[in-house]
Amino acid sequence: AKIMQRPSFSSAMKKAQRRAADDGLALKGTETQYFQLVKESLDDMIGAAFKRGESKQAGALMRQRDALLKDMDAQVPEYATARNIWAGQKANEAALEFGRNAMKMRAEDVAKATAGYSQSERQHLLAGVLQGVDDVLKRQALSHDGTRRFKAEGVRDVFGTILPKRQADRVVDLLE
């Protein structure tokens, strides 16, 4: 598939092979277990990209991971079932982490990345965004310049992607 030709995906595949070898597994690269390791490598790469402040790279990696999962779910229905059981908690954790970094992203990128979020993931996303705002406010000691900086970064737009307009306006008004 085309996705396997992408440099980051290729890197995730190499990391998966190395991890399998470290665990004493001889995988051919066609097993579900192998692609689970590729997915986990992509997850690690996504987390690292966010920590470096590379939100666009993280978004690209997330799209690759989502395409892989879509293919895996179609190929192995049992994988989809097992993943759905496990995914709830992990998805919420990922949404929380994504939210913490959302203010560093363009509202359009946040909207794209969170389009398929469940209600629970949206709640965790909002909690993460609020934690991110709190972190910035603490750093800026609640100065007027801090709220002006928030406006310049498109806070209203980011909140508008995760909340109904009226609620988003109320939150931003509290920051002003």
N, C-alpha and C positions, 0 to 999 in steps of 0.2 A: 504494500500500500504506500501511497505517497507520503504519508506521515512518517514512515520509517526512514525516509531519506533526509528528513530535517536534522540539522546538526545537533540540536538539543535533545531530540528524541534518540538519535544515535548514541549520544553520550549517556543517556539514561539506560539504553540497552547494554552498553559496556559496563556500567555500574552494576546492573542486575547480574550480568555474567560473573563479575568479580565477587559480588556478594554470594551468589550461589556456590562458587568455588570455595570461598571462605567458609561456607557452611557445610562443605563436603558433598555438595550436590552436583551431579553431572546432568545438566539440563541441555537439551538440544536447541532451545530457543523457540520451540513451538508449543510448549506446554502452558497450561493456564497458570501454573505456579511461576513460570518464568515471567509471564506478562504481569502477574501480580507484583513481582519484584521490580519490573520496569515501572509500573504505576507508583510503587513506593519510592523509587528513585526520583520520579518526576515530582512527587509530593515534597521530597527533601529539597529538590532544586527550587521549587516554588517558595518554600519557606525561606531558603537562603536569599532568593531574589528580593523578597519583601524586606528582609533584614538589612539588605544593602540599599534599600530605597529604590529598587529597580522595578517599579510597578508595571511598566509596559512589558518587560521580560516575564514577570510573574504571570501577567495576563496571557501571554503567548503560550507559556508552559501549561497554564490551566486549560486552555483550549485544546492543546495536544493531549493532555491527560483525559479530558472529557471525551475526545474522539476515540481514544483507546478504550475507555470504559464502555462507550456505546457499542463498539465492535465486540468487545468481550461479552457484554450482556446478550448480544444477538447470537454469538457463537455458542455460548455456554449458559443456558437459562438458569442452571443451578447456581452459577457464579453470581448472576444478577440477584437471585433470592438471598443468598448468603451475604452479599454486599449490602443489600438493603437493610438487613437486620443490623449489621455492624455500622453502617453508614450514618445512621441517625445521630449518634453521639459525636462521631468524628466530624461529620458535616457541620454540626453546631460549633464545635471547637474551631474548625477552619473558618466559619463565618465570623466568629468572634475576632479571630486574628486578622482576617481580611478587613473587618470594620475598623480595627485599631489603625490600619494603614490607609483607609479610604480617603482621608483628608489630603493625602499626598497625591491623589489621583484626580483625573478629570472626571466630572460627573458622568460623561458618556461612557467612560471605561468602567466605572462602578456599575452603571445600569446594565451594560453588556455582561459583565462578570456575574451579576447577581440575578439575572433574568429568570433563571429556573429555580431560585431558592424557594424552599417550603416556608410555611408560616413560622415554624420554629427557627429555621435558619435566619429568617428576616429579623426575628426578635434578637437573636444573638448578634447579627450584623449591627443592629441599632445599638446594642449594649457596647459593642466594640468601638463604634463611631463615637459614642459618648465618652468612653474611656480615652480615646485619642484626643478628643476636645479637652477633656480634663487635664491630660498630660501637657498639652500646649498651653492651656491657661495657667497651670502651675509654673511652667517655665517662664511665662511672660508676666507673672505676678498680677494678673487681671488688669493690666494697663489698657488704656484706650487704644493704644497702638496695636495691642494684641487683637482686639476685636476688628479693627480696620484691616489687619492682616488676614483675619478669617474671611472677611468679605472679599478681599482681593483673591483669595484662593478658591473662591466659588463654594463656600460653605452652604449657602442657601441651595445651590444646585445639587450638591451631594445629598443634603438632607431631603431634598425634593425627590430624589431617586428612590429613597427607602421609606419615606413617610408620605401620607396624604398632604397636599399643599398646605392646608390650614395648620396641621401639626408642625410641619416643617417651618412655616413662617413664625409660629409661636416659639419654637426652639431658638431660631436665629434671633428673634427679637430679644430673647433673654440674654443672648451674647452681646447685644449691642449696647 
